Amino acid sequence: MQGAPLWGWLGPVLVTVFGGILRFVRLGDPRAVVFDETFYIKDAYSLLTFGVERHTLGDVKDPIADRRILAGNLDIWKHCPEPSDCAAFVAHPPLGKWMIGLGEWMFGMNPFGWRFAAAVVGTLSILLIARVARRMTRSTLLGCLAGLLLALDGLHLVLSRTALLDIFLMFWVLAGFACLVVDRDRARDRLAAWCETHPLTSYGPRLGPRPWRVAAGVCLGAACAVKWSGIFFLVAFAVLSFVWDMGARRAVGLREPYKGTFALDLPQATAAMGLAPALTFVASWASWFARDGGYGRGWAQATSSGPLFFVVDSVRSWLQYQVQVLGYHTGLDLYHPYKSEPWTWPVLFRPVLFAQETGGTGCGARDCSETVIGAGTPALWFAAWLALLGCVVWYSSARDWRAGAVLLAVAAGWLPWFYYAVADHRTMYLFYMIPVVPFMVLGLTLVAGLALGRQDARPGRRAAGSAVAGALALVVLINFWWLYPVLTGETITQAQWWARMLMRSWVEAAPK
């Protein structure tokens, strides 16, 4: 059912509230610096304090500095005679760290503060996926199903409760896709209205302003400003939007739809999906441009002559910095016990252990465990990948745009890592898949919609489809509930912890 507009918002909001409760309850636990939070929480606080990332008194990943922060002592940054002496080379653009810093500014330099922004965007992404699924399926029920499934994914939950960058990347990618889906609907409505009052021509009309596509470009530029891997989605979605334009002009019967798309839509598409993301990405570096002390900034040299030289030299320094970052990423092949290869990600072969404390009391046994492991909910992931195979068949036979869009998004977020694994032997982790998870959920939701059938389908067909969808949601819920203690660091016995390690590869040491 499509349902009334009120339920179209109320249903997704209720699901979002449920997901938000899961993400915000005990957000400050574990009260420790978890996994790579040690990099990003310090960079975020340094941006708030100095406008650029600076070195701390010890190494960036320094347990002593972490303990001082947890004790409320923030005097861990070096005193530098010259700001450039403390400039820290950082491997990721600054937007995600600014978002983490917003929580630190609001609630202080503590676990709740530095995880607050991640929990917010993780919760909002549940609302986004529910609304996108509703728009793509015209069903409030399926929209709520999509939101519920994302809320119950273990990897999404862990990253929503951890101050890493990947949840922000996921949010902006999903937001960009959502804007493009709205733009597709608005452009087709506008084109259909024109055709009702005008004779068909070779090219058709100009479609006028496309603010939703510009918004998509800004969101995807923001994704790149969190992590460079956002570029994969930007390129894929730019092509997707352009193909949708060609399909729209062809669908209304224009004589030369492809030429019309190139002549009338390409210039605006280039601005929206090329210029807007580029400006967004550069704008995220505004503090680096405006302050002395950033890595590679060359402030003294840039200010040695007039305004024109300042601009030219600043751009040169910035581009040189980006080249160094690219070299860092392509050469990153350090051993890590929880690294994994991209072809193992769909089966959750090697999750990342974010935190673990053993011993202590409080579980009713001699040996207790408090663990946070970044694993997806297996029932959801396995069902989603089966559904994606179904989407391949569906798109091959019916050319349904929804199946094609989901498959393209999954390919954009997953397949590029194969190149880095084979060519560069790059160090990678399962949580790199988090931007793909919403599209896995969308694929599963679309297949559930096929099981339900159309609104006018036989009642028996609808009842059977509803039973299948409901059973799926129940199995995912039970699986998520079983794993919940090791996703959130609850105190459990060692025996209970072992029972939740579903594969030996979750706990075995990886070979060097």
Buried (B, 14 or more C-beta within 10 A) or exposed (E): EBBEEEBBBBBBBBBBEBBBEBBBEEBBBBEBBBBBBBBBBBBBBBBBEBBBBBBBEBEBBBEEBBEBBBEEEBEBBEEBEEBBEBBBEBEBBBBBBBBBBBBBBEBEBBBBBBBBBBBBBBBBBBBBBBBBBBBBBBBBBBBBBBBBBBBBBBBBBBBBBBBBBBBBBBBBBBBBBBBBBBBBEBBBEBBEEBBEEEEEEEBBBBBEEBEBBBBBBBBBBBBBBBBBBBBBBBBBBBBBBBBBBBBBBBEBEBEBBEBBBBBBBEEBBBBBBBEBBBEBBBBBBEBBBEBBBBBBBBBEBBBEEEEEEBEEBBEEBBEEBBEEBEEEBEEBEEEEEBBBBBEBBBBBBBBBBBBBBEEEEEBEEEEBBBBBBBBBBBBBBBBBBEBBEBBEEBBEEEEBBBBBBBBBBBBBBBEBBEEBBEEBEBBBBBBBBBBBBBBBBBBBBBBBBBBBBEEEEEEEEBEBBBEBBEEBBEBBBEBBEBBBBBBBBBBBBBEBBEEBBBBEBBEEEEEE
